[in-house]
């Protein structure tokens, strides 16, 4: 966490807790190393690994596999790829600057520095692409979808972002998400939606990844600017949950019809692009004015029939003091579907919505070292009720459970460091015939087999948090 962000939150619990890609596991990172946990039920968490290592900054696990990407405080520029079940380090890579964040999926491993991004093939850790000379990104803000779409900010003054296809190594589109600098963003599980928040933290926006159209705009608050701590979709992509440095966690509901409307708007925009620029500009201005006016009149008329003291009446009154477009934006923004009132503000929470034992739960992992589970009524919303808290601070001999009664393909600057057992035997006949470089991992080496074994895992044996949804197998990539 950057110093600026830490000042916004005001406190530190000494831990950094993150969920894996499908919310079936979480890592607890501290000065004593990192530990991995699985959540098998509301009443129980299981420790599956404890590193007992040096001060750790980052520990990212790939789904329910044995592969973990680790960055330590003593070597912040070095990424270690580990097989935690065997307790071995498969390989390590050194970068020109400190590593700010690491993102994983089944085909790509992305390393984000302050001004550059490196994309690796996760099957053999081969460097595929690098993005250099980026705008200043001190916290390593980026997000990687399961379909290998990568989003990252491209401006330090505005909230503009780039969506990059890390699978095919091509740029997709740019989105002007906010007027101020971005502070959080995340893809939905199916990769079709992207949620964003700015450093002001008052508005959450959701965009269609396919065409960049805005799908939803949610208002988190009106009075004060906040620092967003986490922003995540539910697995079903029906909800977005956001936490901040305030005492409230907000859950917003995605309307499927809004996605369809975004698709239609994109088709209309593409059709209207064939007209002249003058005609198009004139039509857009007139449409915007008539649309705002008709919406306002309709709202006032509806409220008048209900007694005259509804939102339309208020909007009409406020319009006398503020510009019409500002009022229209504020009153058209959707509000939170459900909320959580925290005991105190100032702590960072990583929040996700998951199915635990076939029930929808809200999981809050706090930097104080506790995991909080809330009941979430997806049919009604409203205030969520705390049902269980787990203490993850101490090494696990048993978990304390609190019962709640109530451009850039230049790779020359990347220094690849390989362990001795990972380096192919010099002068092997097969290696000479294939023309394999000396620093390339051999397909039949022990370390390459460890890497493939760590990435692959039996899908049917994963923790049954989402037993109604299994993931399709990935075709193995042959290392040459």
Secondary structure, DSSP 8 states (H G I E B T S, - for coil): --HHHHHHH----S-EEEE-TTSSEEEEEETTEEEEEEEEETTEEEEEEE---S-EEEEEE-TTSSEEEEEESTTTTEEEEEETTTTEEEEEEE-SS---EEEE-SSEEEEE-SS-EEEEETTTTEEEEEE-S----TT--EEE-TT-EEEEE--SSSEEEEEEETTTTEEEEEEEEESS-EEEEEE-TTSSEEEEEESS-SEEEEEETTT--EEEEEE--SS----EEEEEE-TTSSEEEEEESSSEEEEEE--HHHHHHHHHHHHHHHHHTTS-HHHHHHHHHHHHHHHHHHHHHHHHHHHHHTTS-SHHHHHHHHHTTS-HHHHHHHHHSB--SEEEE-S-SS--EEEEEEEETTEEEEEEEETTSEEEEEE--TTT-EE-EEEEEEE-SS-SSS-EEEE--------TT-EEE--GGGS--TT-HHHHHHT--TTS--TTSHHHHHHHHHH---GGGS-GGGTT------------
